């Protein structure tokens, strides 16, 4: 099962996103700040990071900087979300997609599937009798 790590200091947003991803079949982990996210990523690498920019303790841009400078996490797919578009939200940004809050959930789910595929990998589909 593919894992999405949601990092957002707004509990209501993180909780709603977690519920949506769980219904879609993804394993979900949630952190409320960048420092906790870095600890969680060190413990177990997710398949995708859904990252807020403006957070206490360590903001999303610092998290991205640290992830991109580490060989283990430099290719980790990241979707950044924020009410305010960062200056880096152009070509060459250190993330795969930027979503401005509020955003369309369907568009988010389509983007996630495009980046990491369906929640259950092909090996699970084969075991369940799929192709």
N, C-alpha and C positions, 0 to 999 in steps of 0.2 A: 504494500500500500504506500502510495506517495504521501510525503509529509510536507505541509505548509506551516511555516513559522510566521505568525502574525505579531507584529511589534507596533503597538499603539498605546499611548498613555490615556486615551479616552476609552474608558471601560465599555461604554455602550457600543461604540464602534467595533472594538476588538471582539466583544461578545457576539454581536450580530454577525460579523464576518466568520467567526469560528463556527457558529451554528450553520451558516450557509455552506461552508466548505465540508463540514461533517455530513450534512444531508447529501452533498454531492459525492461522498465516499472517500474524501481525503482524510488522512490522519492530521490532526491540528494540534499545534502547541502555541501558547500565547505568552508574550512578555510585555511589560508595561514601560520599559525603557531600554535604551541601547546597551547599557552595561549588562543587564540581565540577558539580553539577546546574545551578546558576545559569549557569555558563559554557557548559554544553552547551545549555541552553535558549536562551541568547543566540545561539549559533552556528546552531541549527536548532530551531525550535519543534515539539515533538511533538504528537500528537493527544490524548494522555492522559499524565498523570503519576501513577505509583504510588509513593507517598512514605511512607517510614518517619518516625516522629516523633523518636525518640531516636538521634542520630548525632553523631559528633565533628565538629569544625570549624564546622559550621553545622547546627543541628537543623531538623527538618521544619517546625516552626511559624514559624521565621524565614524559611524559604524561602517558605512560604505568604504571610506578611506582605508580602514583597517582590514576589511575583507579583501579588497582588491590588492593589498600589499602582501597577502599571505597566499602562498602557492596552493594550499589546501582549499581555500575559499575564493580564489580569484575568479573562477568561472561560475560561481553560484548565481543562478538566475534571481534577479531582484526586481520587484515592482515597487516603485516609490509612490506614496500617496501623501498629499498635503493640500491644505486649503490655499496655500500660497505657492506659486510655481517658482522653484529655485532657479537661480541664474544659469545653472548647469543644464537646464532642461532643453538642451539642443543636441545636435550631433556630437558624438564623443562623450556623452554623459556616462557615468559609471553604473547605469542601470539599464534594464531591457525595456521598461515601460514606465512612464509617469502618468498617474491619474490624479486629476484635480478633484478634491472633495467639494461637493458631493459627486459621486460618480455612479455610473450605470453598472449594476451588479452583473447583468448578462454580459456586458463588454468585459468585465473583469474575469468572469469564468471562461469566456472564450480565449482571452489572453493567456490565462493560466494553462488551459489545455494546449494552446499553441506552444508554450514554453516547456512544459514538462509532461504533456500527454494526459491520458485519462488517469483517474485516481488509482486504478488497479493495473499493474504492469502486464505486459503480454504473457509473462510466465504464469501469472495467476489465471488469466483467461484460458490458457491451454489446459491447466489442471482442472478447470471447471467445465471442460468440454468444448471450449471455443477453438478458434484456429490459431 
